[in-house]
Amino acid sequence: MGGISPVLLIAALMVSATPIILAAIGELVAERAGVLNLGVEGMMITGAVCGFIVAVGTGSPALGFVAAAAGGAALALLFGILTQFLLSNQVATGLALTLFGLGLASLLGQGYVGVSAPATPKLDIPLLSDLPVLGPMLFRHDPVVYLALALCAAVWWFLRRSRAGLILRAVGENHDAAHALGYRVVLIRLGAIVFGGACAGLGGAYLSLIRLPSYTEDVTAGAGWIALAIVVFSGWRPGWLVFGAYVFGGISVLQLNLQAAGVQIPVEYLSMAPYVITILVLVALSTARASATLSTPGSLGKPFHAAR
């Protein structure tokens, strides 16, 4: 244990948690609007491969992130059309979206496996980055780390302080009442779905462009499922979502550091964790008492039809 550096551990934790934060904050907005999208993993890996292809082709990581957001948003738009206009089952459609995204990424990324991504520069904050301990720990990361945290703060303000955010929450709590008041339930939900897809795409691109930085077929490795679980565990609150992402990211980082320090932990436990947690979350959502305890949005996962 003495071989583990706390400074490097916390710095690595922030990097590890960033893709989960990005994917989870987008899913939080979608679920606040009453939409349960289990396709986060598929949108993340689609964003990972789209962002990687564009970044390698242009030499610009920034354009890669734009392409990743567009790729995730396009897949989310497909989900939105199927669930909001054609009224398909949200759970089944989300699972199908994950399978479709994994297959699409495997097809598009065949020629890019093992290729290195262009370097993304670090963002050294003047004065703060030169601090003895806090500098390398908190203030020498890439811009996306701080973008993820700023996005969480913006979503908190949007949901709590803005009129549009209150309308979105009203749609998620009772879509029939919101429709009776004249709000466009389907369009509001569609916007939330596309935003969630764009955030998931950014999270996937962070994995392939910065954290690795290269492309492999299983680049997301269950990060989308972890993001889904964190949204529920946070009680649909952005602040607790960041805390949960740091906890899950810290488990992964700590496992690697423990192995480097000579403490052997079977990697299979971490590999199965995202799927076990997701099953537990779905079980929790399926019971009325658990949903009330977790403050689940009242219309989460329920289809809306304006003719009713």
SEBA-87290 format. One record per residue (C-alpha): residue number from 1; residue in one letter; x, y, z. Coordinates in steps of 0.5 Angstrom, whole numbers, plus 500, padded with zeros to 3 digits. Layout:
# residues N
   nr  rest    x    y    z
  NUM     A    X    Y    Z
...
END
This chain:
# residues 308
   nr  rest    x    y    z
    1     M  500  500  500
    2     G  506  505  501
    3     G  507  505  494
    4     I  501  508  492
    5     S  502  516  491
    6     P  495  520  494
    7     V  497  525  489
    8     L  497  521  483
    9     L  491  517  485
   10     I  486  523  486
   11     A  489  525  479
   12     A  487  519  476
   13     L  481  518  479
   14     M  478  525  476
   15     V  480  522  469
   16     S  477  516  470
   17     A  471  519  473
   18     T  470  524  467
   19     P  467  519  462
   20     I  462  516  467
   21     I  460  524  469
   22     L  459  526  462
   23     A  454  520  460
   24     A  451  520  467
   25     I  449  527  467
   26     G  446  526  460
   27     E  442  520  462
   28     L  440  524  468
   29     V  436  530  464
   30     A  433  524  460
   31     E  430  521  466
   32     R  428  527  469
   33     A  424  528  463
   34     G  421  521  464
   35     V  425  517  459
   36     L  429  511  461
   37     N  434  510  456
   38     L  438  504  457
   39     G  442  505  450
   40     V  447  509  454
   41     E  453  504  452
   42     G  451  504  445
   43     M  451  511  444
   44     M  458  512  448
   45     I  461  507  444
   46     T  458  510  437
   47     G  461  517  440
   48     A  468  513  441
   49     V  469  511  434
   50     C  466  517  431
   51     G  470  521  435
   52     F  476  517  434
   53     I  475  517  426
   54     V  475  524  425
   55     A  480  526  430
   56     V  485  521  427
   57     G  483  524  420
   58     T  483  531  421
   59     G  489  531  427
   60     S  484  535  431
   61     P  481  532  438
   62     A  476  538  438
   63     L  473  536  432
   64     G  473  529  434
   65     F  469  531  440
   66     V  464  535  436
   67     A  463  528  431
   68     A  462  524  438
   69     A  457  528  440
   70     A  454  528  433
   71     G  454  521  433
   72     G  451  520  440
   73     A  446  525  439
   74     A  444  521  432
   75     L  443  515  435
   76     A  439  518  441
   77     L  435  521  436
   78     L  433  514  433
   79     F  431  512  440
   80     G  427  518  441
   81     I  423  517  434
   82     L  422  510  436
   83     T  419  511  443
   84     Q  416  518  443
   85     F  413  517  436
   86     L  412  510  435
   87     L  411  508  442
   88     S  416  502  442
   89     N  417  500  449
   90     Q  423  504  452
   91     V  427  498  456
   92     A  427  494  450
   93     T  429  499  445
   94     G  434  502  449
   95     L  437  495  450
   96     A  437  494  442
   97     L  440  501  441
   98     T  446  498  445
   99     L  447  492  441
  100     F  446  496  435
  101     G  451  501  437
  102     L  456  496  439
  103     G  455  493  432
  104     L  456  499  428
  105     A  462  501  432
  106     S  465  494  431
  107     L  464  495  423
  108     L  466  503  423
  109     G  472  501  427
  110     Q  475  495  424
  111     G  481  499  421
  112     Y  483  503  427
  113     V  484  498  432
  114     G  491  500  435
  115     V  492  506  432
  116     S  494  512  436
  117     A  490  518  437
  118     P  492  525  436
  119     A  495  528  443
  120     T  490  533  447
  121     P  494  538  450
  122     K  493  539  458
  123     L  490  545  461
  124     D  495  548  466
  125     I  491  554  470
  126     P  496  559  472
  127     L  498  560  479
  128     L  494  554  481
  129     S  497  549  477
  130     D  504  551  480
  131     L  501  549  487
  132     P  506  544  490
  133     V  500  538  492
  134     L  494  541  489
  135     G  497  543  482
  136     P  498  536  480
  137     M  492  533  483
  138     L  487  538  481
  139     F  489  543  476
  140     R  493  540  471
  141     H  488  536  467
  142     D  485  536  460
  143     P  479  541  458
  144     V  474  536  458
  145     V  475  534  466
  146     Y  473  541  467
  147     L  468  541  462
  148     A  464  535  465
  149     L  464  538  472
  150     A  462  545  469
  151     L  456  541  465
  152     C  454  538  472
  153     A  453  545  475
  154     A  450  548  469
  155     V  445  542  469
  156     W  443  543  476
  157     W  442  550  475
  158     F  438  549  469
  159     L  433  544  473
  160     R  433  548  479
  161     R  433  555  477
  162     S  430  556  470
  163     R  423  556  467
  164     A  425  551  462
  165     G  428  546  467
  166     L  422  546  471
  167     I  418  545  465
  168     L  422  539  464
  169     R  421  536  471
  170     A  414  537  470
  171     V  414  533  464
  172     G  418  527  468
  173     E  413  528  474
  174     N  406  528  470
  175     H  406  528  463
  176     D  399  528  462
  177     A  398  534  467
  178     A  404  538  463
  179     H  400  536  456
  180     A  394  539  459
  181     L  397  546  461
  182     G  399  546  454
  183     Y  407  544  454
  184     R  409  540  448
  185     V  411  533  452
  186     V  414  529  446
  187     L  418  535  443
  188     I  421  536  450
  189     R  423  529  451
  190     L  426  529  444
  191     G  430  534  446
  192     A  432  531  453
  193     I  434  525  449
  194     V  438  528  444
  195     F  442  532  449
  196     G  443  525  453
  197     G  446  522  447
  198     A  451  528  445
  199     C  453  527  453
  200     A  454  520  452
  201     G  458  521  445
  202     L  463  526  449
  203     G  464  520  454
  204     G  465  515  449
  205     A  470  520  446
  206     Y  474  521  452
  207     L  475  514  453
  208     S  478  513  446
  209     L  482  520  445
  210     I  484  522  452
  211     R  484  516  457
  212     L  487  510  453
  213     P  488  514  447
  214     S  487  509  442
  215     Y  481  505  439
  216     T  479  498  441
  217     E  472  494  440
  218     D  471  494  447
  219     V  473  501  449
  220     T  467  503  453
  221     A  468  496  458
  222     G  461  497  461
  223     A  462  505  463
  224     G  455  506  460
  225     W  452  501  465
  226     I  455  504  471
  227     A  453  511  468
  228     L  445  508  468
  229     A  446  506  475
  230     I  449  512  478
  231     V  443  516  476
  232     V  439  512  480
  233     F  444  512  486
  234     S  444  519  486
  235     G  437  520  486
  236     W  437  524  480
  237     R  441  530  483
  238     P  447  532  479
  239     G  451  533  486
  240     W  451  526  488
  241     L  452  524  481
  242     V  459  527  481
  243     F  460  524  488
  244     G  458  517  485
  245     A  462  517  479
  246     Y  468  519  483
  247     V  467  513  487
  248     F  466  508  481
  249     G  472  511  478
  250     G  476  511  484
  251     I  474  503  485
  252     S  477  502  478
  253     V  483  506  479
  254     L  485  503  486
  255     Q  484  496  483
  256     L  490  498  478
  257     N  494  501  484
  258     L  493  496  489
  259     Q  496  491  483
  260     A  502  495  482
  261     A  503  495  490
  262     G  503  488  490
  263     V  496  487  492
  264     Q  492  482  488
  265     I  485  483  487
  266     P  481  478  481
  267     V  480  483  475
  268     E  473  479  474
  269     Y  470  482  480
  270     L  471  489  477
  271     S  469  486  470
  272     M  462  483  473
  273     A  460  489  477
  274     P  457  494  472
  275     Y  452  488  470
  276     V  450  486  477
  277     I  449  493  479
  278     T  445  495  473
  279     I  440  489  475
  280     L  440  491  482
  281     V  438  498  479
  282     L  432  495  475
  283     V  430  491  480
  284     A  429  497  485
  285     L  426  501  479
  286     S  421  495  478
  287     T  418  496  486
  288     A  413  502  487
  289     R  416  502  494
  290     A  423  503  492
  291     S  421  508  487
  292     A  418  512  492
  293     T  424  512  496
  294     L  429  514  491
  295     S  424  520  489
  296     T  424  517  482
  297     P  420  521  476
  298     G  413  519  476
  299     S  412  518  469
  300     L  419  515  468
  301     G  419  510  463
  302     K  411  511  461
  303     P  409  512  454
  304     F  405  518  452
  305     H  400  519  447
  306     A  397  526  446
  307     A  390  523  444
  308     R  389  520  451
END
